[in-house]
Amino acid sequence: MYDPGMLARTEALARVRRALRRNPVVALVGPRQSGKSTIARTLLEPGAIRYFDLEDPVSLARLAQPMTALAPLRGLVVIDEIQRSPELFPVLRVLADRRPLPARFLVLGSASPALLRQSSESLAGRIEVVPLQGFSLGDVGTDRHARHWVRGGFPRSFLARTEDDSRAWRQQFVRTWLERDLPQLGVTIPASTLHRFWTMVAHVHGGVWNAADPARSLGIAESTARRYLDLLSDLYLVRQLQPWHANVAKRQVKSPKVYVRDAGVLHSLLGIPDLRALQGHPKAGASFEGYAIEEALAALEPEDAWFWATHGGAELDLLVSRGGKRLGIEVKLSDAPSLTRSMRVAIEDLDLQRLLVVYPGERAYPLSERVHVLPIGQVTARGKTLWTRLP
């Protein structure tokens, strides 16, 4: 049985509450089924007069005259599936400029470029966007790391009764997203074409992107392949990690690396059924790399993030910065990672305060003064304090 209330989304709730204190309008965005409505219902009961679900005909009727409906409300107002009524954004701009401010607005939506573009144009300086990807390792507990890696963070996938139920849900999610949700967002690309493209991205997960290969396979222009990739990125289904261009005398990789953001969806696209199959799969290392990167970014909340690689072979999986400090992260699917020449080069060339080697083990230990091995669960638990401990 699936019960979204089984796991508290403590950190996500805290981010939303902080954003609401700072801004009159907060957009909680992410793929369908990632738990946005569950978080909103924690803050405000869906039956309340200040809760509008734009998939509900009653709510749509109540918002037929939006200014009349919204202006008298006080406190927190929630509008779910906001992308269905983009004409509400200019109304929210007017309501957000009132002084004193009688209400704050939490708007939820499937992450669409149209949604973000409309909100940025109408609500510039008044809105904060909070992305949501599903359960993090911090939500589910580090003792459930293997299950979380295999199934991913979508609540219905992670909490499914059996592996077969979880896999069936993810397969249905991919089909529904392509066949129903994308057309509702105004995307006219054939579902079969985008499914093939998404699967191709899964096969290069953790690798440097080259638009020529998928373009040739699908019989499309490279610019079209780049547009497809940008679409999946804007919908929070794929991450493009951009390269860092350090001012060093070395030829550096200048194309992004690509990752399917949810590990469970990645495994579904690759046809990997369970942990045993994953551990013996050629993409196991790349899968864990993407999984660890998503968890690290969620825990560390950096201002910027990149990867770094040179044509001479030196590389760093993740480079993050915050408050003028740089932290490097290298991911190893290994029982006992050791210090490598590539790590030493990254420390010197990128002037890192520290380099963390993240792995699936349980023991933390130093490799050198500035290189430390850390279990993935400790990164999740100590993400915010890691910045304060940097030299």
C-alpha positions as CSV (number, residue, x, y, z in Angstrom):
1,M,0.0,0.0,0.0
2,Y,1.2,3.5,-0.9
3,D,0.9,6.1,1.8
4,P,2.7,9.4,1.2
5,G,2.2,10.3,4.9
6,M,4.5,7.4,5.8
7,L,7.6,9.6,5.3
8,A,7.8,13.2,6.5
9,R,9.3,15.6,4.0
10,T,11.0,17.6,6.7
11,E,13.7,19.3,4.6
12,A,11.4,20.1,1.7
13,L,8.8,21.6,4.0
14,A,11.5,23.7,5.6
15,R,12.7,25.0,2.2
16,V,9.1,26.0,1.3
17,R,8.5,27.7,4.7
18,R,11.7,29.7,4.4
19,A,10.8,30.7,0.8
20,L,7.3,31.8,2.0
21,R,8.9,34.0,4.7
22,R,11.1,35.7,2.1
23,N,8.6,36.1,-0.8
24,P,5.0,36.8,-1.4
25,V,4.8,34.1,-4.1
26,V,6.5,30.7,-4.0
27,A,6.4,28.2,-6.9
28,L,6.9,24.6,-5.9
29,V,7.7,22.8,-9.2
30,G,8.7,19.4,-10.3
31,P,7.5,16.3,-12.2
32,R,4.1,14.9,-11.5
33,Q,3.9,12.4,-8.6
34,S,7.0,14.0,-6.9
35,G,4.9,14.9,-3.8
36,K,4.2,18.6,-4.4
37,S,0.5,18.3,-3.4
38,T,1.3,16.3,-0.4
39,I,3.6,19.0,0.9
40,A,1.0,21.7,0.2
41,R,-1.6,19.7,2.1
42,T,0.7,19.6,5.1
43,L,0.6,23.4,5.1
44,L,-3.1,23.8,4.2
45,E,-6.0,21.4,4.0
46,P,-7.2,20.8,0.4
47,G,-10.8,21.4,1.5
48,A,-10.0,24.9,2.8
49,I,-11.4,27.9,1.0
50,R,-7.9,29.1,0.3
51,Y,-6.9,25.8,-1.6
52,F,-7.5,25.8,-5.3
53,D,-6.9,22.7,-7.4
54,L,-7.1,23.6,-11.1
55,E,-7.8,20.0,-12.1
56,D,-11.0,20.3,-10.0
57,P,-13.9,21.9,-12.0
58,V,-15.2,23.5,-8.7
59,S,-11.9,25.3,-8.2
60,L,-11.9,26.4,-11.8
61,A,-15.4,27.8,-11.4
62,R,-14.4,29.7,-8.2
63,L,-11.5,31.3,-10.1
64,A,-13.6,32.4,-13.1
65,Q,-13.2,36.0,-11.7
66,P,-9.7,35.6,-10.2
67,M,-9.3,39.0,-8.6
68,T,-12.7,38.7,-6.9
69,A,-11.9,35.3,-5.6
70,L,-8.3,35.9,-4.4
71,A,-8.2,39.5,-3.2
72,P,-10.3,38.9,0.0
73,L,-8.3,35.9,1.2
74,R,-5.9,36.1,4.1
75,G,-3.0,33.9,5.1
76,L,-1.6,31.2,2.9
77,V,-3.3,30.6,-0.4
78,V,-2.4,27.4,-2.4
79,I,-3.0,27.1,-6.2
80,D,-2.3,23.6,-7.5
81,E,-1.6,22.9,-11.2
82,I,-1.0,26.6,-11.9
83,Q,0.3,25.9,-15.5
84,R,-3.4,25.2,-16.5
85,S,-4.2,28.9,-15.9
86,P,-1.2,31.0,-16.8
87,E,-3.5,34.1,-16.9
88,L,-3.4,34.0,-13.1
89,F,0.2,35.2,-13.0
90,P,-0.6,38.9,-13.7
91,V,-3.3,38.8,-11.0
92,L,-0.8,37.4,-8.5
93,R,1.6,40.2,-9.4
94,V,-1.0,42.8,-8.4
95,L,-1.9,40.9,-5.2
96,A,1.8,40.4,-4.3
97,D,2.4,44.2,-4.4
98,R,-0.2,45.0,-1.7
99,R,1.0,46.7,1.5
100,P,0.5,45.5,4.1
101,L,0.6,42.0,2.6
102,P,-2.6,40.1,3.6
103,A,-1.8,36.8,1.9
104,R,1.1,34.8,0.5
105,F,0.7,32.4,-2.4
106,L,2.1,28.9,-2.9
107,V,1.6,27.8,-6.5
108,L,2.3,24.2,-7.6
109,G,2.9,23.0,-11.1
110,S,4.6,20.4,-13.3
111,A,7.9,22.0,-14.2
112,S,7.3,23.5,-17.6
113,P,9.3,26.1,-19.5
114,A,6.0,28.0,-20.1
115,L,5.3,28.1,-16.4
116,L,8.7,29.4,-15.5
117,R,8.9,31.9,-18.3
118,Q,5.4,33.3,-17.4
119,S,6.2,33.5,-13.7
120,S,9.6,35.2,-14.3
121,E,8.0,37.8,-16.6
122,S,5.0,38.6,-14.4
123,L,6.5,38.1,-11.0
124,A,10.1,39.2,-11.3
125,G,11.4,40.0,-7.8
126,R,8.3,38.6,-6.2
127,I,8.6,34.9,-6.7
128,E,11.0,32.1,-5.5
129,V,11.1,28.8,-7.3
130,V,11.6,25.7,-5.1
131,P,12.2,22.5,-7.2
132,L,11.1,19.1,-5.8
133,Q,12.3,15.8,-7.1
134,G,10.8,13.2,-4.8
135,F,12.1,11.6,-1.6
136,S,15.8,12.3,-0.9
137,L,17.9,9.8,1.0
138,G,17.5,12.1,4.0
139,D,13.8,11.6,3.8
140,V,13.9,7.8,3.6
141,G,16.8,7.2,6.0
142,T,20.3,6.1,5.1
143,D,19.6,2.5,6.1
144,R,17.3,2.3,3.1
145,H,20.0,3.5,0.7
146,A,20.0,0.4,-1.6
147,R,16.2,0.5,-2.0
148,H,16.3,4.2,-2.7
149,W,19.0,3.9,-5.3
150,V,17.2,1.1,-7.2
151,R,13.7,2.5,-7.0
152,G,14.4,6.2,-7.1
153,G,12.7,9.0,-5.1
154,F,9.2,9.1,-6.6
155,P,7.0,8.3,-3.6
156,R,4.8,5.7,-5.3
157,S,7.9,3.9,-6.6
158,F,9.8,3.9,-3.4
159,L,6.9,2.9,-1.2
160,A,5.5,0.2,-3.5
161,R,4.9,-3.1,-1.8
162,T,7.2,-5.2,-4.1
163,E,9.9,-4.6,-6.6
164,D,7.5,-5.7,-9.4
165,D,5.0,-3.1,-8.2
166,S,7.6,-0.4,-8.1
167,R,8.9,-1.3,-11.6
168,A,5.4,-1.3,-13.0
169,W,4.6,2.1,-11.6
170,R,7.8,3.6,-13.1
171,Q,7.0,2.1,-16.5
172,Q,3.5,3.6,-16.3
173,F,4.9,6.9,-15.2
174,V,7.1,7.2,-18.2
175,R,4.2,6.3,-20.6
176,T,1.7,8.7,-18.9
177,W,4.2,11.5,-18.8
178,L,4.9,11.2,-22.5
179,E,1.4,10.4,-23.7
180,R,-0.7,12.7,-21.5
181,D,1.3,15.1,-19.4
182,L,3.6,16.5,-22.1
183,P,0.7,17.3,-24.5
184,Q,-1.1,19.1,-21.7
185,L,2.0,21.3,-21.3
186,G,1.8,22.2,-25.0
187,V,4.6,19.8,-26.2
188,T,3.8,18.4,-29.7
189,I,6.7,16.0,-30.1
190,P,5.4,12.4,-30.8
191,A,5.5,10.3,-27.6
192,S,7.4,7.5,-29.3
193,T,10.1,9.8,-30.6
194,L,10.7,11.4,-27.2
195,H,10.7,8.0,-25.5
196,R,13.4,6.8,-27.8
197,F,15.4,10.0,-27.2
198,W,14.9,9.7,-23.4
199,T,16.2,6.1,-23.6
200,M,19.2,7.3,-25.6
201,V,20.0,9.8,-22.8
202,A,19.8,7.0,-20.3
203,H,22.4,5.0,-22.2
204,V,24.8,8.0,-22.1
205,H,23.9,8.8,-18.4
206,G,27.1,10.1,-16.7
207,G,28.8,10.8,-20.0
208,V,29.6,13.9,-22.0
209,W,26.8,14.9,-24.3
210,N,27.2,14.7,-28.1
211,A,24.1,15.6,-30.0
212,A,25.3,14.0,-33.2
213,D,24.7,10.4,-32.1
214,P,21.0,10.7,-31.1
215,A,20.3,13.1,-34.0
216,R,21.7,10.5,-36.5
217,S,19.7,7.6,-34.8
218,L,16.4,9.6,-34.9
219,G,17.0,11.2,-38.3
220,I,16.7,14.7,-36.9
221,A,19.0,17.8,-36.9
222,E,21.5,18.2,-34.1
223,S,19.7,21.4,-33.1
224,T,16.5,19.4,-32.7
225,A,18.3,16.9,-30.5
226,R,19.6,19.7,-28.3
227,R,16.0,21.1,-28.1
228,Y,14.7,17.7,-26.9
229,L,17.5,17.6,-24.3
230,D,16.7,21.1,-23.1
231,L,13.0,20.2,-22.9
232,L,13.7,17.2,-20.6
233,S,16.0,19.4,-18.5
234,D,13.4,22.1,-18.1
235,L,10.9,19.5,-16.9
236,Y,13.4,18.3,-14.2
237,L,13.6,14.8,-15.8
238,V,17.2,15.2,-17.0
239,R,20.1,17.2,-15.6
240,Q,22.7,18.9,-17.8
241,L,25.8,19.4,-15.6
242,Q,27.8,22.2,-17.3
243,P,31.6,22.1,-17.5
244,W,33.9,24.4,-15.4
245,H,36.4,26.2,-17.5
246,A,39.3,26.8,-15.2
247,N,42.0,29.3,-16.3
248,V,44.7,26.6,-16.6
249,A,47.0,25.7,-19.5
250,K,45.1,22.4,-20.3
251,R,42.6,21.5,-22.9
252,Q,39.3,21.0,-21.1
253,V,36.0,19.3,-22.0
254,K,33.4,22.0,-22.9
255,S,30.2,20.0,-23.5
256,P,27.8,19.1,-20.6
257,K,27.4,15.8,-18.9
258,V,23.9,14.4,-18.8
259,Y,22.1,12.4,-16.2
260,V,18.5,11.1,-15.8
261,R,17.7,12.8,-12.5
262,D,15.7,10.0,-10.9
263,A,17.7,6.7,-10.5
264,G,14.5,4.6,-10.6
265,V,13.4,6.1,-13.9
266,L,16.9,5.6,-15.2
267,H,16.8,1.9,-14.3
268,S,13.3,1.6,-15.9
269,L,14.6,3.1,-19.2
270,L,17.6,0.7,-19.1
271,G,15.5,-2.3,-18.3
272,I,17.3,-3.0,-14.9
273,P,14.8,-4.8,-12.7
274,D,16.4,-5.0,-9.2
275,L,19.5,-4.5,-7.1
276,R,21.2,-7.7,-8.2
277,A,20.8,-6.9,-11.8
278,L,22.0,-3.3,-11.2
279,Q,25.1,-4.4,-9.4
280,G,26.2,-6.5,-12.4
281,H,25.2,-4.0,-15.1
282,P,27.8,-2.0,-17.1
283,K,26.0,1.3,-16.1
284,A,26.1,0.6,-12.3
285,G,29.0,3.0,-11.7
286,A,27.4,5.7,-13.8
287,S,24.0,5.1,-12.1
288,F,25.6,5.5,-8.7
289,E,27.4,8.6,-9.8
290,G,24.2,10.3,-10.9
291,Y,22.4,9.2,-7.8
292,A,25.2,10.6,-5.5
293,I,25.3,13.8,-7.4
294,E,21.6,14.4,-7.0
295,E,21.8,13.6,-3.3
296,A,24.9,15.9,-2.8
297,L,23.2,18.8,-4.6
298,A,20.1,18.4,-2.5
299,A,22.1,18.3,0.7
300,L,24.7,20.9,0.0
301,E,22.4,23.5,-1.7
302,P,25.3,25.2,-3.5
303,E,25.1,28.4,-5.4
304,D,26.7,26.9,-8.5
305,A,27.6,23.4,-9.7
306,W,29.7,22.1,-12.5
307,F,31.9,19.1,-13.5
308,W,35.5,19.4,-14.7
309,A,37.5,17.3,-17.1
310,T,40.6,17.7,-19.2
311,H,41.5,16.0,-22.4
312,G,44.6,14.7,-20.5
313,G,42.3,12.5,-18.3
314,A,42.0,14.6,-15.1
315,E,38.4,15.0,-14.0
316,L,36.1,15.8,-11.1
317,D,32.5,14.6,-11.0
318,L,31.1,17.6,-9.2
319,L,32.5,21.0,-8.3
320,V,30.3,23.2,-6.1
321,S,30.7,26.7,-4.7
322,R,29.0,28.6,-1.9
323,G,30.1,31.8,-0.1
324,G,33.3,31.9,-2.1
325,K,34.3,28.4,-1.0
326,R,34.9,25.5,-3.5
327,L,34.2,21.9,-2.7
328,G,35.0,19.0,-5.0
329,I,33.1,15.7,-5.0
330,E,34.3,12.5,-6.7
331,V,32.0,9.5,-6.7
332,K,33.3,6.0,-6.5
333,L,31.2,2.7,-6.5
334,S,34.0,1.0,-4.5
335,D,34.5,-0.7,-1.2
336,A,37.6,1.3,-0.3
337,P,38.4,4.4,-2.5
338,S,42.0,5.5,-2.6
339,L,43.8,8.7,-3.6
340,T,44.4,9.1,-7.3
341,R,46.5,11.4,-9.4
342,S,43.3,12.9,-10.9
343,M,42.2,13.9,-7.4
344,R,45.6,15.6,-6.7
345,V,45.4,17.5,-10.0
346,A,41.9,18.7,-9.3
347,I,42.9,19.9,-5.8
348,E,45.7,22.0,-7.3
349,D,44.2,23.2,-10.6
350,L,40.8,24.1,-9.1
351,D,42.2,25.4,-5.8
352,L,39.7,23.3,-3.8
353,Q,39.3,23.8,0.0
354,R,38.4,20.1,0.2
355,L,37.7,17.1,-2.0
356,L,35.1,14.6,-0.8
357,V,35.2,11.0,-2.2
358,V,31.6,9.8,-1.9
359,Y,31.0,6.0,-1.8
360,P,28.3,3.5,-0.7
361,G,30.2,2.3,2.4
362,E,29.8,3.1,6.1
363,R,33.2,4.4,7.3
364,A,34.6,7.9,6.8
365,Y,38.4,8.3,6.6
366,P,41.0,10.7,5.3
367,L,43.2,10.1,2.2
368,S,45.2,13.3,2.7
369,E,44.9,16.7,4.4
370,R,42.3,17.9,1.9
371,V,40.9,14.7,0.6
372,H,38.3,12.7,2.7
373,V,36.3,9.6,2.0
374,L,32.7,10.0,3.1
375,P,29.7,7.6,3.0
376,I,26.8,9.0,0.9
377,G,24.6,8.9,4.0
378,Q,27.0,11.3,5.8
379,V,26.9,13.8,2.9
380,T,23.1,13.7,3.2
381,A,23.1,14.2,7.0
382,R,25.9,16.7,7.2
383,G,25.4,18.7,4.0
384,K,25.0,22.1,5.5
385,T,27.7,21.7,8.1
386,L,30.3,20.7,5.6
387,W,30.5,24.2,4.3
388,T,31.2,25.6,7.7
389,R,34.1,23.1,8.2
390,L,35.9,24.1,5.1
391,P,39.2,25.9,5.7
